[in-house]
Amino acid sequence: MNSIVSEKGQITIPKAVRDRLGLHPGAVLQVEAVNGRLIAQKKVAADACGKWRGRGKLPCAANVDDYLKLTRDADRS
């Protein structure tokens, strides 16, 4: 498949390739030149919750099971 570079330096990725790679509008590609080749890789989105994982603190130094039991018992009252 061929693509033509526009005056602005843009290329169109053929639909068959976009579909095969799961590229959708807004997808971010990491582009580099290696040994005379243009290499583009789909950048994998970071885990949205990952930066917050492990930062929460439970009141009274309780473990998760004890805290959930405490909150569930409070809901029944």
Secondary structure in CASP SS format (residue, H / E / C, confidence):
PFRMAT SS
TARGET T0000
AUTHOR 0000-0000-0000
METHOD secondary structure of the structure
MODEL  1
M C 1.00
N C 1.00
S C 1.00
I C 1.00
V C 1.00
S C 1.00
E C 1.00
K C 1.00
G C 1.00
Q C 1.00
I C 1.00
T C 1.00
I C 1.00
P C 1.00
K H 1.00
A H 1.00
V H 1.00
R H 1.00
D H 1.00
R H 1.00
L H 1.00
G C 1.00
L C 1.00
H C 1.00
P C 1.00
G C 1.00
A C 1.00
V C 1.00
L E 1.00
Q E 1.00
V E 1.00
E E 1.00
A E 1.00
V E 1.00
N C 1.00
G C 1.00
R E 1.00
L E 1.00
I E 1.00
A E 1.00
Q E 1.00
K E 1.00
K C 1.00
V C 1.00
A C 1.00
A C 1.00
D C 1.00
A C 1.00
C C 1.00
G C 1.00
K C 1.00
W C 1.00
R C 1.00
G C 1.00
R C 1.00
G C 1.00
K C 1.00
L C 1.00
P H 1.00
C H 1.00
A H 1.00
A C 1.00
N C 1.00
V H 1.00
D H 1.00
D H 1.00
Y H 1.00
L H 1.00
K H 1.00
L H 1.00
T H 1.00
R H 1.00
D H 1.00
A H 1.00
D H 1.00
R H 1.00
S C 1.00
END
